[in-house]
Amino acid sequence: SSAERGRRPRLDDKPSVVLMKCEKARLQTFSSWTFFTDPQDLAQAGFFSMGWSDLVQCFCCGGQLSGRNLKDDAWDEHSKSFPQCSFILGHNVENVPLQMDEDEEGYIDYQLRTRAIVDETPYPRNRNMKSEEARLETFSSWPRSAPVRPRDLAQAGLFYLGKEDKVECFSCGGKLSGWEPGDTPWNEHEKHFSHCFYILGHDVGNVPLERDAGENEETVENPLEELEKLRQEKRCKICLDENACIVFIPCGHLASCKACSNKLNQCPICCAAIAQKIRTFIA
């Protein structure tokens, strides 16, 4: 094995990619892994799949290895390639083992939404696709038999990879395929890649497509989709469960339910300091 791209790993005790300090989160990145080494061994050894080619990266030191060359024990390969990694050396780097993570469902999502942690990975992953128009243009050869529309996919941050019905998120790099009737691109994106900063509402440079009145009329043709969108917009941006009912002053964002607002000092949408919290009632 050898380090990829000549990247020099970080040697301090702070994780290089905070978002991947949980073993469960690392394991989930191997959903389409096809190489020799067992994904569970890789996740335990601190690695997560980078989502393109066969590269894996250590959440702690940032060291990268080629998956096709990983034929020995993942921990040994990590130790040989990056012997100064703080995780390998047994330092406290806030790693969350799988057993602990299973008892803390939604832990990473909550910390991201409350901005308790910040992922230092560069976003968006694909800057060429941050424009919705650019994403939409990739669907010129999209299969007509596919049950989801290119416009909805592009709005959900996805662009076409040119093969079968495979798409990728411009922000997190997550890939989706196997679309079925009834699937909604935004919901599927949120279900499979709930940590995506675009899905969480962070500013990742997305450039929306301007729409005229005719397009808006077409959108209203499906009342069930319109109703589901309205329900999503009303949800608390922290727990994604209760309806938002607290307005933050001075920014004016309606973004949180009462329970979640008690834990916030900054608006989760714009990061502005909260001077006052006002409860609203929607008739």
Buried (B, 14 or more C-beta within 10 A) or exposed (E): BEBBEEEEBBEEEEBBBBBBBBBBBBBBBBEEBEBEBBBBBBBBBBBBBBBEEBBBBBBBBBBBBBBBBBEEBBBEBBBEBBEEBBBBBEEEBBBBEBEEBEEEEEBBBBBBBBBEBEBEBEBBBBEEBBBBEBBBBBBEEBEEEBEBEBBBBBBBBBBBBEEEBBBBBBBBBBBBEEBEEEBBBBEBBBEBBBBBBBBBEBEBEBEEBEEEEEEEEEEEEEEEBEEBBEEEEEBBBBBBEBEBBBBBEEBEBBBBBBEBBEEBEBBBBEEBEBEEBEEEEEE
